[in-house]
Amino acid sequence: AVVSTQSTGAYPAAFAIDGNHITHSHTNCQFDTTIWFHAQFEKRECVSEVVIFPTHKGSWYNRIRMEGMEIFVMDGGIKNRCGLFVMGDYDSEQYTTACGGQLCGEGVQ
């Protein structure tokens, strides 16, 4: 997949989907700036959930930045809403947002 975000050089967006939970990506943003991430699939894929592994467990800062973030599956330029990101227990190892069924498209944003 091709990924993009407002990432810094030492922590590129590609680290977000490399399957290694030790590497991580960063975004360049402030509290008042929109955080975004986009993964473009090599071919059309269907997803039923999006899983995020936090870099810093128990971080109130990450909770504030990501709480309420909308997740979309992009299909031919159309944004199909997967769900709303809710951290709940902010000390969790991972956070899962269910799409309410399978959504198919070229990428996740």
DSSP file (Angstrom, degrees, kcal/mol; ACC not computed):
  #  RESIDUE AA STRUCTURE BP1 BP2  ACC     N-H-->O    O-->H-N    N-H-->O    O-->H-N    TCO  KAPPA ALPHA  PHI   PSI    X-CA   Y-CA   Z-CA
    1    1 A A              0   0    0      0, 0.0     2,-0.5     0, 0.0    40,-0.2   0.000 360.0 360.0 360.0 151.8    0.0    0.0    0.0
    2    2 A V  E     -A   40   0A   0     38,-2.6    38,-4.2     2,-0.0     2,-0.3  -0.895 360.0-168.5-100.5 131.0    1.0    3.6   -0.5
    3    3 A V  E     +A   39   0A   0     -2,-0.5     2,-0.3    36,-0.3    36,-0.2  -0.885  10.4 180.0-122.7 153.2    0.6    5.7    2.5
    4    4 A S  E     +A   38   0A   0     34,-2.3    34,-2.5    -2,-0.3     2,-0.3  -0.993  13.2 141.0-148.1 152.2    0.6    9.4    3.2
    5    5 A T  E     -A   37   0A   0     -2,-0.3     2,-1.6    32,-0.2    32,-0.2  -0.929  67.4 -76.1-166.8-179.3    0.2   11.8    6.1
    6    6 A Q  S    S+     0   0    0     30,-0.8    22,-3.3    -2,-0.3     2,-0.2  -0.542  78.4 163.8 -85.9  68.0    1.7   14.9    7.6
    7    7 A S  B     -E   27   0B   0     -2,-1.6     2,-0.2    20,-0.3    20,-0.2  -0.508  39.0-122.1 -98.2 158.4    4.7   12.8    8.7
    8    8 A T  B >   -F   11   0C   0      3,-0.5     3,-0.8    18,-0.5    18,-0.2  -0.602  30.2-111.6 -91.4 157.7    8.1   13.6    9.9
    9    9 A G  T 3  S+     0   0    0      1,-0.2    -1,-0.1    -2,-0.2    -2,-0.0   0.841 114.1  49.8 -58.9 -39.9   11.2   12.2    8.1
   10   10 A A  T 3  S+     0   0    0      1,-0.3    -1,-0.2     2,-0.0    -3,-0.0   0.726 119.7  37.4 -74.2 -20.9   12.4    9.9   11.0
   11   11 A Y  B <  S-F    8   0C   0     -3,-0.8    15,-1.8    15,-0.1    -3,-0.5  -0.610  85.0-170.9-130.2  71.1    8.9    8.4   11.4
   12   12 A P    >   -     0   0    0      0, 0.0     3,-1.6     0, 0.0     4,-0.3  -0.148  35.9-110.3 -68.2 160.0    7.4    8.1    7.9
   13   13 A A  G >  S+     0   0    0      1,-0.3     3,-2.0     2,-0.2     4,-0.4   0.798 112.0  71.3 -57.7 -32.0    3.8    7.1    7.2
   14   14 A A  G >  S+     0   0    0      1,-0.3     3,-1.2   -11,-0.2    -1,-0.3   0.781  86.2  66.9 -59.3 -27.0    4.9    3.7    5.8
   15   15 A F  G X  S+     0   0    0     -3,-1.6     3,-0.8     1,-0.2    -1,-0.3   0.737  87.1  70.1 -65.3 -20.8    5.8    2.6    9.3
   16   16 A A  G <  S+     0   0    0     -3,-2.0    -1,-0.2    -4,-0.3    -2,-0.2   0.740 111.5  27.5 -69.4 -22.2    2.1    2.8   10.2
   17   17 A I  G <  S+     0   0    0     -3,-1.2    -1,-0.2    -4,-0.4    -2,-0.2   0.120  86.5 105.9-126.9  21.9    1.3   -0.3    8.1
   18   18 A D  S <  S-     0   0    0     -3,-0.8    -2,-0.1     2,-0.2    -1,-0.1   0.504  86.3-120.1 -82.9  -2.0    4.6   -2.2    8.1
   19   19 A G  S    S+     0   0    0      1,-0.2     2,-0.6    -4,-0.2    -1,-0.1   0.453  79.5 116.3  80.4  -0.6    3.2   -4.9   10.5
   20   20 A N        -     0   0    0     -5,-0.3     3,-0.4     1,-0.1    -2,-0.2  -0.908  50.4-163.6-105.6 116.0    5.9   -4.1   13.1
   21   21 A H  S    S+     0   0    0     -2,-0.6    -1,-0.1     1,-0.2    -2,-0.0   0.515  86.7  64.1 -79.1  -3.2    4.5   -2.7   16.3
   22   22 A I  S    S+     0   0    0      2,-0.0    -1,-0.2     0, 0.0     2,-0.1   0.831  94.8  65.8 -86.0 -35.6    7.9   -1.4   17.4
   23   23 A T        +     0   0    0     -3,-0.4     2,-0.3    -8,-0.1   -12,-0.1  -0.450  68.9 178.5 -79.0 160.4    8.2    1.1   14.5
   24   24 A H        -     0   0    0     -2,-0.1     2,-0.3    -7,-0.0    -8,-0.1  -0.990  23.3-128.2-158.0 159.7    5.7    4.0   14.3
   25   25 A S        -     0   0    0     -2,-0.3     2,-0.3   -10,-0.1   -12,-0.1  -0.754  19.3-152.4-108.3 159.7    4.8    7.1   12.3
   26   26 A H        -     0   0    0    -15,-1.8   -18,-0.5    -2,-0.3     2,-0.4  -0.910   4.9-141.5-127.0 156.2    4.3   10.6   13.5
   27   27 A T  B     -E    7   0B   0     -2,-0.3     2,-0.9   -20,-0.2   -20,-0.3  -0.890  14.5-131.1-114.1 150.5    2.2   13.5   12.3
   28   28 A N        +     0   0    0    -22,-3.3     2,-0.3    -2,-0.4   -21,-0.0  -0.873  60.5 116.2 -96.8 103.0    3.2   17.2   12.2
   29   29 A C        -     0   0    0     -2,-0.9     2,-0.2     6,-0.1    -2,-0.1  -0.977  51.1-135.1-159.5 168.3    0.2   18.9   13.8
   30   30 A Q    >   -     0   0    0     -2,-0.3     3,-1.7    35,-0.0    -2,-0.0  -0.662  46.1 -90.2-118.4 176.9   -1.0   21.0   16.7
   31   31 A F  T 3  S+     0   0    0      1,-0.3    -1,-0.0    -2,-0.2     0, 0.0   0.815 128.0  47.4 -60.2 -29.4   -4.2   20.6   18.8
   32   32 A D  T 3  S+     0   0    0      2,-0.1     2,-0.4     0, 0.0    -1,-0.3   0.194  96.8  90.3 -99.5  16.7   -6.0   22.9   16.4
   33   33 A T  S <  S-     0   0    0     -3,-1.7     2,-0.3     0, 0.0    -4,-0.0  -0.904  82.2-109.8-115.6 141.2   -4.9   21.2   13.2
   34   34 A T        -     0   0    0     -2,-0.4     2,-0.4    -5,-0.0    -2,-0.1  -0.524  28.1-144.8 -69.8 126.4   -6.6   18.3   11.4
   35   35 A I        +     0   0    0     -2,-0.3     2,-0.3    30,-0.2    -6,-0.1  -0.759  25.9 177.6 -87.3 135.9   -4.7   15.0   11.7
   36   36 A W        +     0   0    0     -2,-0.4   -30,-0.8     2,-0.0     2,-0.3  -0.992  17.9 178.5-142.9 153.5   -5.0   12.8    8.6
   37   37 A F  E     -A    5   0A   0     72,-0.5     2,-0.4    -2,-0.3   -32,-0.2  -0.980   7.1-169.8-148.3 139.4   -3.6    9.5    7.3
   38   38 A H  E     -A    4   0A   0    -34,-2.5   -34,-2.3    -2,-0.3     2,-0.5  -0.988   5.9-168.0-137.6 126.9   -4.4    7.8    4.0
   39   39 A A  E     -AB   3 108A   0     69,-2.8    69,-2.1    -2,-0.4     2,-0.6  -0.967  10.6-158.3-112.9 118.5   -3.4    4.2    3.0
   40   40 A Q  E     -AB   2 107A   0    -38,-4.2   -38,-2.6    -2,-0.5    67,-0.3  -0.865  16.2-136.8 -97.4 118.9   -3.9    3.5   -0.7
   41   41 A F  E     -     0   0A   0     65,-3.2     3,-0.1    -2,-0.6     4,-0.0  -0.356  12.3-127.7 -73.5 154.7   -4.3   -0.2   -1.4
   42   42 A E  E    S+     0   0A   0      1,-0.1     2,-0.3    -2,-0.1    -1,-0.1   0.805  95.5   6.1 -70.1 -29.8   -2.5   -1.9   -4.3
   43   43 A K  E    S-     0   0A   0     62,-0.1    -1,-0.1    63,-0.0    62,-0.1  -0.936 105.9 -66.4-144.3 166.5   -5.8   -3.3   -5.4
   44   44 A R  E     -     0   0A   0     -2,-0.3     2,-0.3    -3,-0.1    62,-0.2  -0.342  59.7-176.9 -57.5 129.1   -9.4   -2.9   -4.3
   45   45 A E  E     - B   0 105A   0     60,-2.6    60,-2.7    -2,-0.1     2,-0.4  -0.885  22.3-135.5-127.9 157.7   -9.8   -4.4   -0.8
   46   46 A C  E     - B   0 104A   0     -2,-0.3     2,-0.4    58,-0.3    58,-0.3  -0.957  22.0-172.4-114.6 135.7  -12.7   -4.9    1.6
   47   47 A V  E     - B   0 103A   0     56,-3.0    56,-2.9    -2,-0.4     3,-0.1  -0.949  21.7-176.9-127.0 146.9  -12.4   -4.0    5.3
   48   48 A S  E    S+     0   0A   0     -2,-0.4    51,-3.3     1,-0.3    52,-0.5   0.513  76.1  11.8-114.8 -13.5  -14.7   -4.7    8.2
   49   49 A E  E     - B   0  98A   0     49,-0.3     2,-0.4    50,-0.1    -1,-0.3  -0.988  59.6-138.2-158.6 159.2  -12.6   -2.9   10.9
   50   50 A V  E     - B   0  97A   0     47,-2.3    47,-2.8    -2,-0.3     2,-0.5  -0.992  19.8-159.6-122.7 128.5   -9.6   -0.6   11.4
   51   51 A V  E     - B   0  96A   0     -2,-0.4     2,-0.4    45,-0.2    45,-0.2  -0.925   4.3-167.4-113.8 131.0   -7.2   -1.3   14.2
   52   52 A I  E     - B   0  95A   0     43,-3.0    43,-2.8    -2,-0.5    -2,-0.0  -0.971   7.8-157.4-119.3 130.4   -4.8    1.3   15.6
   53   53 A F        -     0   0    0     -2,-0.4    41,-0.2    41,-0.2    40,-0.1  -0.933  24.5-130.6-104.1 116.2   -1.9    0.5   17.9
   54   54 A P        -     0   0    0      0, 0.0     3,-0.3     0, 0.0    -2,-0.0  -0.366   2.9-145.2 -70.7 144.4   -1.0    3.5   20.0
   55   55 A T  S    S+     0   0    0      1,-0.3     2,-0.6   -30,-0.1   -31,-0.0   0.916  93.6  32.3 -69.8 -44.9    2.7    4.6   20.2
   56   56 A H  S >  S-     0   0    0      3,-0.1     3,-1.3     0, 0.0    -1,-0.3  -0.899  83.2-145.7-120.6 101.5    2.4    5.7   23.8
   57   57 A K  T 3  S+     0   0    0     -2,-0.6    34,-0.2    -3,-0.3     3,-0.1  -0.343  84.3  19.1 -61.5 143.9    0.0    3.8   26.0
   58   58 A G  T 3  S+     0   0    0     32,-2.0     2,-0.7     1,-0.2    -1,-0.2   0.623  84.8 148.6  74.4  13.5   -1.8    5.8   28.6
   59   59 A S    <>  -     0   0    0     -3,-1.3     4,-1.7    31,-0.4    -1,-0.2  -0.721  34.8-166.1 -86.6 114.4   -1.1    9.1   26.8
   60   60 A W  H  > S+     0   0    0     -2,-0.7     4,-2.5     1,-0.2     5,-0.2   0.834  90.1  61.8 -63.7 -30.6   -3.8   11.7   27.4
   61   61 A Y  H  > S+     0   0    0      1,-0.2     4,-2.1     2,-0.2    -1,-0.2   0.931 105.2  44.2 -61.9 -46.8   -2.3   13.7   24.6
   62   62 A N  H  > S+     0   0    0      1,-0.2     4,-2.2     2,-0.2     5,-0.3   0.873 111.4  55.5 -65.4 -36.2   -2.9   11.0   22.0
   63   63 A R  H  X S+     0   0    0     -4,-1.7     4,-2.3     1,-0.2    -2,-0.2   0.934 109.4  45.4 -61.2 -46.5   -6.4   10.5   23.4
   64   64 A I  H  < S+     0   0    0     -4,-2.5    -1,-0.2     1,-0.2    -2,-0.2   0.903 114.1  49.6 -64.0 -41.3   -7.3   14.1   22.9
   65   65 A R  H  < S+     0   0    0     -4,-2.1   -30,-0.2    -5,-0.2    -1,-0.2   0.852 123.2  27.9 -68.1 -36.2   -5.8   14.2   19.4
   66   66 A M  H >< S+     0   0    0     -4,-2.2     3,-2.2    -5,-0.1    -2,-0.2   0.670  85.9 115.3-105.1 -18.8   -7.5   11.0   18.1
   67   67 A E  T 3< S+     0   0    0     -4,-2.3    19,-0.2    -5,-0.3    18,-0.0  -0.302  88.8  11.8 -56.7 127.9  -10.8   10.8   20.1
   68   68 A G  T 3  S+     0   0    0     17,-2.8    -1,-0.3     1,-0.3     2,-0.2   0.507  86.8 155.3  83.6   5.3  -13.7   11.2   17.7
   69   69 A M    <   -     0   0    0     -3,-2.2    16,-3.4    16,-0.4     2,-0.3  -0.447  40.1-130.0 -66.0 133.8  -11.7   10.9   14.5
   70   70 A E  E     -C   84   0A   0     14,-0.2     2,-0.4    -2,-0.2    14,-0.2  -0.681  16.4-152.5 -86.3 140.7  -13.8    9.7   11.6
   71   71 A I  E     -C   83   0A   0     12,-2.7    11,-3.0    -2,-0.3    12,-1.4  -0.956  14.9-173.2-116.5 131.0  -12.5    6.7    9.5
   72   72 A F  E     -C   81   0A   0     -2,-0.4    37,-2.8     9,-0.3     2,-0.5  -0.909  23.8-142.3-124.2 148.6  -13.5    6.3    5.9
   73   73 A V  E     -CD  80 108A   0      7,-2.9     7,-2.5    -2,-0.3     2,-0.5  -0.965  29.0-138.7-103.9 123.8  -13.0    3.7    3.2
   74   74 A M  E     +CD  79 107A   0     33,-2.7    32,-2.3    -2,-0.5    33,-1.1  -0.713  24.1 178.3 -89.2 127.0  -12.4    5.5   -0.1
   75   75 A D  E >  S-C   78   0A   0      3,-2.8     3,-1.5    -2,-0.5    30,-0.1  -0.881  71.6 -32.4-132.9 100.3  -14.2    4.1   -3.1
   76   76 A G  T 3  S-     0   0    0     -2,-0.4     3,-0.1     1,-0.3    -1,-0.1   0.862 125.0 -46.1  59.9  37.2  -13.7    5.9   -6.5
   77   77 A G  T 3  S+     0   0    0      1,-0.3     2,-0.5     0, 0.0    -1,-0.3   0.376 114.9 119.1  86.8  -4.6  -13.4    9.2   -4.7
   78   78 A I  E <   -C   75   0A   0     -3,-1.5    -3,-2.8     2,-0.0     2,-0.7  -0.830  60.3-137.7 -97.7 131.4  -16.4    8.6   -2.5
   79   79 A K  E     -C   74   0A   0     -2,-0.5     2,-0.6    -5,-0.2    -5,-0.2  -0.790  16.9-168.0 -88.9 113.5  -15.9    8.5    1.3
   80   80 A N  E     -C   73   0A   0     -7,-2.5    -7,-2.9    -2,-0.7     2,-0.3  -0.914  25.6-124.3-101.9 117.8  -17.8    5.7    2.9
   81   81 A R  E     -C   72   0A   0     -2,-0.6    -9,-0.3    -9,-0.2     3,-0.1  -0.443  28.5-179.5 -69.0 120.7  -17.8    6.1    6.6
   82   82 A C  E     -     0   0A   0    -11,-3.0     2,-0.3    -2,-0.3   -10,-0.2   0.913  55.6 -74.1 -80.2 -51.3  -16.4    3.1    8.5
   83   83 A G  E     -C   71   0A   0    -12,-1.4   -12,-2.7    14,-0.1     2,-0.5  -0.989  45.5 -71.2 174.6-174.5  -16.9    4.5   11.9
   84   84 A L  E     -C   70   0A   0     -2,-0.3     2,-0.5   -14,-0.2   -14,-0.2  -0.920  43.9-123.6-109.9 128.2  -15.9    6.9   14.7
   85   85 A F        +     0   0    0    -16,-3.4   -17,-2.8    -2,-0.5     2,-0.4  -0.604  33.1 176.9 -76.4 119.9  -12.7    6.3   16.6
   86   86 A V        -     0   0    0     -2,-0.5    10,-0.2   -19,-0.2   -19,-0.1  -0.988  17.3-164.7-126.4 120.9  -13.3    6.0   20.3
   87   87 A M        +     0   0    0     -2,-0.4     2,-0.5     1,-0.2     5,-0.2   0.845  19.3 170.0 -76.2 -33.5  -10.4    5.2   22.6
   88   88 A G  S    S+     0   0    0      2,-0.1     2,-0.9   -25,-0.1    -1,-0.2  -0.445  70.8  33.9  60.9-112.6  -12.4    4.3   25.7
   89   89 A D  S >  S-     0   0    0     -2,-0.5     3,-1.5     1,-0.2   -31,-0.1  -0.645  76.9-161.5 -74.1 105.1   -9.7    2.8   27.9
   90   90 A Y  T 3  S+     0   0    0     -2,-0.9   -32,-2.0     1,-0.3   -31,-0.4   0.412  83.5  65.0 -76.4   6.2   -6.7    5.0   26.9
   91   91 A D  T 3  S+     0   0    0    -34,-0.2    -1,-0.3   -33,-0.2   -34,-0.1   0.176  77.9 126.6-105.4  15.1   -4.3    2.4   28.4
   92   92 A S    <   -     0   0    0     -3,-1.5   -34,-0.2    -5,-0.2     3,-0.1  -0.302  64.9-133.2 -74.4 156.0   -5.2   -0.2   25.8
   93   93 A E  S    S+     0   0    0      1,-0.2     2,-0.3   -40,-0.1    -1,-0.1   0.744  88.7   4.0 -76.5 -26.2   -2.7   -2.1   23.6
   94   94 A Q        -     0   0    0    -41,-0.2     2,-0.4    -7,-0.1   -41,-0.2  -0.989  62.0-142.3-157.5 157.6   -4.9   -1.5   20.5
   95   95 A Y  E     -B   52   0A   0    -43,-2.8   -43,-3.0    -2,-0.3     2,-0.5  -0.993  15.7-160.9-128.3 131.2   -8.1    0.2   19.5
   96   96 A T  E     -B   51   0A   0     -2,-0.4     2,-0.6   -45,-0.2   -45,-0.2  -0.938   6.6-165.8-117.8 131.2  -10.6   -1.2   17.0
   97   97 A T  E     -B   50   0A   0    -47,-2.8   -47,-2.3    -2,-0.5     2,-0.2  -0.966  17.9-145.5-113.0 115.5  -13.2    0.6   15.0
   98   98 A A  E     -B   49   0A   0     -2,-0.6   -49,-0.3   -49,-0.2   -14,-0.2  -0.579   4.8-147.5 -80.5 141.4  -15.8   -1.7   13.4
   99   99 A C  E     -     0   0A   0    -51,-3.3   -50,-0.1    -2,-0.2    -1,-0.1   0.489  38.6-115.2 -86.3  -4.0  -17.2   -0.6   10.0
  100  100 A G  E    S-     0   0A   0    -52,-0.5     2,-0.2     3,-0.0   -51,-0.1   0.841  86.3 -15.0  73.6  32.3  -20.6   -2.2   10.6
  101  101 A G  E    S-     0   0A   0    -53,-0.4     2,-0.4     2,-0.1    -2,-0.2  -0.715 107.7 -42.2 126.3-179.4  -20.1   -4.7    7.8
  102  102 A Q  E     -     0   0A   0     -2,-0.2     2,-0.4   -56,-0.1   -54,-0.2  -0.672  47.8-169.4 -87.1 133.3  -17.6   -4.8    4.9
  103  103 A L  E     -B   47   0A   0    -56,-2.9   -56,-3.0    -2,-0.4     2,-0.4  -0.972   9.6-154.7-117.1 136.5  -16.7   -1.7    3.0
  104  104 A C  E     +B   46   0A   0     -2,-0.4     2,-0.3   -58,-0.3   -58,-0.3  -0.864  32.0 110.3-115.0 145.7  -14.7   -2.0   -0.2
  105  105 A G  E    S-B   45   0A   0    -60,-2.7   -60,-2.6    -2,-0.4   -30,-0.3  -0.982  70.3 -78.1 177.8-168.9  -12.5    0.5   -1.9
  106  106 A E  E    S-     0   0A   0    -32,-2.3   -65,-3.2    -2,-0.3     2,-0.3   0.523  98.0  -9.8 -94.9  -8.6   -9.0    1.6   -2.9
  107  107 A G  E     -BD  40  74A   0    -33,-1.1   -33,-2.7   -67,-0.3     2,-0.4  -0.995  57.8-111.6-174.9 172.1   -7.9    3.0    0.5
  108  108 A V  E      BD  39  73A   0    -69,-2.1   -69,-2.8    -2,-0.3   -35,-0.2  -0.964 360.0 360.0-121.4 138.4   -8.6    4.0    4.1
  109  109 A Q              0   0    0    -37,-2.8   -72,-0.5    -2,-0.4   -36,-0.2   0.316 360.0 360.0-130.8 360.0   -8.5    7.5    5.3
